[in-house]
Amino acid sequence: MSIKSLDKLLRNMRIRMKEKEKERLYGDIKRDFSLIGSVERSECTHFDAMLKDASTRKEIEEYIRRWLEGVRAWSKKIDEEEKNREKIKIYA
């Protein structure tokens, strides 16, 4: 899968993310869309072909939105746990 293709897709979706997040998303897309070890074509070629198909591109875009929601929910949970730890320290 081409990271440049992913960058372009994210720009079109008006999504900005840190490099580490993008790399994690990149790996998750490769895994969940069965691009790792693609026999017929290279991962890059296969991903680019998937993006040319409107219905598949829409599916990938929806996957990215759900992925971001999950990351945000996880980050919020971590922040809340850290705040609770701070409160416990204050009251201890």
N, C-alpha and C positions, 0 to 999 in steps of 0.2 A: 504494500500500500504506500502510496506516495504522501509523505508529510506535506508536500507542497499542495497536493490536491485537497488535503484536509484543511490547510491554511486558507485556501481559496473558498472552500465550502463554509468555513467559520466566518470569513469576512462577508460572504453573501448573506449569511444568517445574522450578521451584525453582532457576533459573539467575540469577545476578547477574553483570553485566558493566559495564565502564566505558562511558561515552557514546560514545567514539570507536570502541570495539569494536562496540557496538550499531549505530552508523551504518554501519560496514563490513559487518556481517552483513545489515543492512537492504538495502544496495545489492546484495549478492551474491544474496540471496533474490529480489529483483526481477528481476535478470538471469537467474538460473538457472531460475526458474519462469515466465519470459516475461511478467512483469507490466509491464515498461517499455513505454509507448506502447500499452497495451491499448486496442483500438478499441471493443469492445462496451461496456465499462464503464470507470469510472475505476480506477486502480490500487488505491485503497483499497477500493472496492466489490468488486472482483475478489478481493482477498486475503481480505476478510471472508467472502465466499462460499466460498472454498477452505477456510477454517478450520471452517466449519459442516459440511463433509463429513468424516466420521470417518476415512476411508482417506487422504484428501488431507492432513488435519491430522497424521496419524501420519507420513506421508511428510515433511512439513515439519519435524516434531519430530526425526525421524531425521537429516534434512539438518543441522539445528542441532547435534545431537550430533557428527556427523562433522566439521562445520565447526570446532567447539570443539577436537576432538582434533587437527585440523590446525594450528590456531593454537597450541595448547600444544606440539606437537612442534616447530614452527618456533621458538617462544620458547626452548625447551630447547636447540635447536641453536645459536641465537644466544648464549645464556648460556655454553655450552661453548666456543664460539669466543672469546668475551671472556676466559674463564678461561685458555685456551691462550695468548692474546696476553699476558696478565699474567705467565704463567710464562716466556714468552720474554723479556719485559722484565727479569724477575728474573735470569735466567741470562745475559743479555747484558752 
